[in-house]
Amino acid sequence: VQLVESGGGLVQAGGSLRLSCAASGNIFSINAMGWYRQAPGKERDLVATITSGGSTSYVDSVKGRFTIFRDSAANTMYLQMNSLKPEDTAVYYCAASYYIDMYSIDYWGQGTQVTVSS
């Protein structure tokens, strides 16, 4: 399975960005996908997940601002980020797991930088 992210960039606080994650390869056994982010000097943290059945979950800090969704026909997952804050600045990684609860991550994308200026 290969994951390729795109859509990062520089945006002012209050702005919006949409990240994309295109999946290819043997994706039929993937049961959940998600977005993680890693700020400088910090650990990589979970942001949002979506299961093969379409159930979604979000970390509290992005609820109401971020939306995770997918286009199954295009094998692409998205993260729509609205009302961005400087604290959202990080490298965002796409992740895929054979486990529906993403107990472990089996595949990572290369990451895409999101920078929110104040």
PELIN-V571280 format. One record per residue. N is the residue number from 1. RES is the residue in one small letter. OMEGA is omega in degrees with one decimal (NA if undefined). Layout:
BEGIN
N/RES/OMEGA, N/RES/OMEGA
END
This chain:
BEGIN
1/v/176.9, 2/q/-179.8, 3/l/-179.3, 4/v/180.0, 5/e/172.5, 6/s/173.6, 7/g/178.2, 8/g/178.8, 9/g/179.9, 10/l/-178.9, 11/v/176.5, 12/q/176.5, 13/a/-176.2, 14/g/-178.7, 15/g/-176.3, 16/s/172.0, 17/l/172.8, 18/r/175.9, 19/l/177.2, 20/s/175.4, 21/c/179.4, 22/a/-179.2, 23/a/176.6, 24/s/-178.3, 25/g/-176.9, 26/n/-174.9, 27/i/-172.2, 28/f/178.8, 29/s/178.4, 30/i/-177.5, 31/n/177.8, 32/a/174.6, 33/m/-178.2, 34/g/176.1, 35/w/173.1, 36/y/174.1, 37/r/-179.2, 38/q/176.2, 39/a/-179.6, 40/p/177.2, 41/g/-179.0, 42/k/178.3, 43/e/175.9, 44/r/-174.7, 45/d/177.7, 46/l/177.8, 47/v/-176.5, 48/a/178.0, 49/t/173.7, 50/i/-178.5, 51/t/177.8, 52/s/177.8, 53/g/176.8, 54/g/177.6, 55/s/-177.1, 56/t/174.3, 57/s/-176.4, 58/y/169.8, 59/v/-173.5, 60/d/-173.2, 61/s/-179.4, 62/v/-179.5, 63/k/-179.4, 64/g/179.7, 65/r/-177.8, 66/f/175.5, 67/t/175.9, 68/i/178.1, 69/f/-175.6, 70/r/170.8, 71/d/-175.1, 72/s/-179.0, 73/a/-179.2, 74/a/-177.7, 75/n/-177.0, 76/t/176.5, 77/m/-177.0, 78/y/169.4, 79/l/175.9, 80/q/-176.0, 81/m/179.0, 82/n/178.6, 83/s/-175.7, 84/l/-179.4, 85/k/177.4, 86/p/179.6, 87/e/173.7, 88/d/179.5, 89/t/-177.6, 90/a/165.5, 91/v/-178.4, 92/y/-177.6, 93/y/170.8, 94/c/-178.7, 95/a/177.6, 96/a/-175.9, 97/s/171.6, 98/y/-178.1, 99/y/-176.1, 100/i/177.8, 101/d/-179.7, 102/m/178.2, 103/y/173.4, 104/s/179.5, 105/i/-177.2, 106/d/-179.2, 107/y/177.1, 108/w/168.5, 109/g/-175.0, 110/q/178.4, 111/g/176.5, 112/t/-174.4, 113/q/171.7, 114/v/179.2, 115/t/-179.8, 116/v/-179.1, 117/s/-178.2, 118/s/NA
END
